[in-house]
Amino acid sequence: METHLTDAVVGELTLTLDRDGGTVRVEGEGIPPVVVRRSDEAVARRHIPIGTRGPDQLTMTLDGATVPLRPGPGRVTRHSYRAEVDHAGIVYTLIPTSEESSSLFRGEHHLGNLTTFADGEARAEWVAAPTPEEAAIGYALAACFGSGAEHPLLAIVGMLPF
């Protein structure tokens, strides 16, 4: 699935998600390319766009250089659905903040909110102007893992038999 979008800060972007092949690619004239690949050994899960949250089953490159990617396990709490990237000595974290959206942080500094949609579209609302690398990282994380997470109490109630 290929989606074209316009970001107010970095311009035109293309997000390509290949669920079966296990790749996500984010590129555009105003950003460095980001590619995330799922290993061939990983068991793909349909509810995760890239297919896995296993850090040892994913590789991420930013402008051709490998960067460490650490997705959380995605359990009951929203915070467990976070994903972290180390780039140039800085940790970037995407953390769900509602059922639909996630916030991107540079260390403790809030950069903006990202929302993904079933048709592959992603939208960013920046609260601080990101660098091209930061925008590319944010879109890649949102495309790989989606945005938002159910409130923990609703998740627990959903597990109860009625």
C-alpha positions as CSV (number, residue, x, y, z in Angstrom):
1,M,0.0,0.0,0.0
2,E,1.5,3.3,-1.0
3,T,0.1,6.6,0.4
4,H,1.1,10.1,-0.7
5,L,0.7,12.9,1.8
6,T,1.7,16.5,2.4
7,D,3.3,17.5,5.7
8,A,3.1,21.2,6.6
9,V,6.8,21.2,7.7
10,V,8.6,18.8,5.4
11,G,6.4,18.8,2.3
12,E,5.4,15.8,0.1
13,L,6.0,12.3,1.5
14,T,5.4,8.8,0.3
15,L,4.6,6.1,2.8
16,T,4.9,2.5,1.5
17,L,3.7,-0.4,3.6
18,D,4.2,-3.9,2.4
19,R,2.6,-6.1,5.0
20,D,3.3,-9.4,3.3
21,G,6.9,-8.5,2.5
22,G,7.4,-6.9,6.0
23,T,8.7,-3.5,5.0
24,V,7.9,0.1,5.6
25,R,9.5,2.9,3.6
26,V,9.1,6.7,4.2
27,E,10.6,9.1,1.7
28,G,10.2,12.5,0.2
29,E,12.2,15.4,-1.1
30,G,12.4,17.1,2.2
31,I,13.4,14.1,4.4
32,P,16.0,11.3,4.4
33,P,14.6,7.9,3.5
34,V,13.7,5.5,6.3
35,V,13.3,1.8,5.8
36,V,12.1,-0.7,8.4
37,R,12.3,-4.4,7.5
38,R,10.9,-7.5,9.3
39,S,13.2,-10.5,9.4
40,D,12.1,-13.5,7.3
41,E,12.0,-15.6,10.5
42,A,9.4,-13.4,12.2
43,V,5.9,-14.6,12.6
44,A,3.7,-11.8,11.1
45,R,0.8,-10.6,13.1
46,R,-2.0,-8.9,11.2
47,H,-2.9,-6.4,13.9
48,I,0.7,-4.9,13.7
49,P,1.3,-3.1,10.4
50,I,4.9,-4.2,10.1
51,G,3.9,-7.6,11.5
52,T,6.0,-7.8,14.7
53,R,7.0,-5.8,17.7
54,G,10.1,-8.0,18.3
55,P,13.2,-5.7,18.4
56,D,15.4,-8.6,17.3
57,Q,13.1,-9.2,14.3
58,L,13.3,-5.6,12.9
59,T,16.0,-3.5,11.3
60,M,15.7,0.2,10.6
61,T,17.8,2.4,8.4
62,L,17.8,6.2,8.2
63,D,19.5,7.6,5.1
64,G,21.2,4.2,4.7
65,A,22.6,4.0,8.2
66,T,21.3,1.4,10.7
67,V,19.6,2.9,13.7
68,P,18.6,1.0,16.9
69,L,14.8,0.4,17.0
70,R,13.1,-0.8,20.2
71,P,9.4,-1.3,20.1
72,G,7.6,-2.0,23.4
73,P,5.8,-5.4,23.8
74,G,2.3,-3.9,23.3
75,R,0.5,-5.4,26.3
76,V,-2.2,-3.8,28.4
77,T,-0.9,-0.3,29.2
78,R,-0.7,2.4,26.5
79,H,3.0,3.0,27.5
80,S,3.8,-0.6,26.5
81,Y,2.9,0.3,22.9
82,R,5.8,2.8,22.7
83,A,8.6,2.5,20.2
84,E,12.0,4.1,20.6
85,V,14.8,5.0,18.1
86,D,18.3,6.1,18.9
87,H,19.7,8.5,16.4
88,A,22.7,10.8,16.8
89,G,22.8,10.3,20.6
90,I,19.1,11.2,21.0
91,V,16.3,8.9,21.9
92,Y,13.0,9.5,20.0
93,T,9.9,7.9,21.4
94,L,6.4,7.4,19.9
95,I,3.9,6.8,22.8
96,P,0.1,6.3,22.4
97,T,-1.8,9.1,24.1
98,S,-5.3,8.2,23.1
99,E,-7.2,5.5,21.2
100,E,-6.3,7.2,17.9
101,S,-3.1,9.2,18.3
102,S,0.5,8.9,19.6
103,S,3.0,11.6,20.6
104,L,6.5,11.8,19.3
105,F,9.2,12.9,21.8
106,R,12.8,14.0,21.4
107,G,14.1,13.0,24.8
108,E,11.5,14.7,27.1
109,H,10.6,17.3,24.4
110,H,7.2,16.9,22.8
111,L,7.5,17.3,19.0
112,G,4.0,16.5,17.9
113,N,1.1,14.0,17.5
114,L,0.7,11.4,14.8
115,T,-2.4,9.6,13.7
116,T,-2.7,6.7,11.3
117,F,-5.7,5.5,9.4
118,A,-6.9,2.2,8.0
119,D,-6.3,3.3,4.4
120,G,-2.5,3.9,5.2
121,E,-2.8,7.7,5.6
122,A,-0.9,9.3,8.4
123,R,-1.2,12.8,9.7
124,A,1.2,14.8,11.9
125,E,0.3,17.8,14.0
126,W,3.6,19.3,15.0
127,V,3.9,21.4,18.2
128,A,7.6,22.1,17.5
129,A,9.2,22.2,14.1
130,P,10.9,18.8,13.6
131,T,14.1,18.3,11.7
132,P,13.7,16.3,8.5
133,E,15.2,13.3,10.3
134,E,12.8,13.6,13.2
135,A,9.8,13.9,10.8
136,A,11.0,10.8,8.9
137,I,11.4,8.8,12.2
138,G,8.0,9.8,13.4
139,Y,6.2,8.8,10.2
140,A,8.1,5.6,10.0
141,L,7.2,4.6,13.6
142,A,3.6,5.4,13.1
143,A,3.5,3.5,9.8
144,C,5.2,0.4,11.4
145,F,3.2,0.2,14.6
146,G,0.1,2.3,14.1
147,S,-1.0,5.1,16.4
148,G,-3.0,5.1,19.6
149,A,-4.0,2.3,21.9
150,E,-7.1,1.4,23.8
151,H,-7.4,2.6,27.4
152,P,-6.2,-0.1,29.8
153,L,-9.5,-0.3,31.6
154,L,-11.4,-0.8,28.4
155,A,-8.9,-3.5,27.3
156,I,-9.5,-5.4,30.6
157,V,-13.3,-5.1,30.3
158,G,-13.1,-6.3,26.7
159,M,-11.5,-9.5,28.0
160,L,-14.3,-10.3,30.3
161,P,-17.0,-12.8,29.2
162,F,-20.5,-11.5,29.1
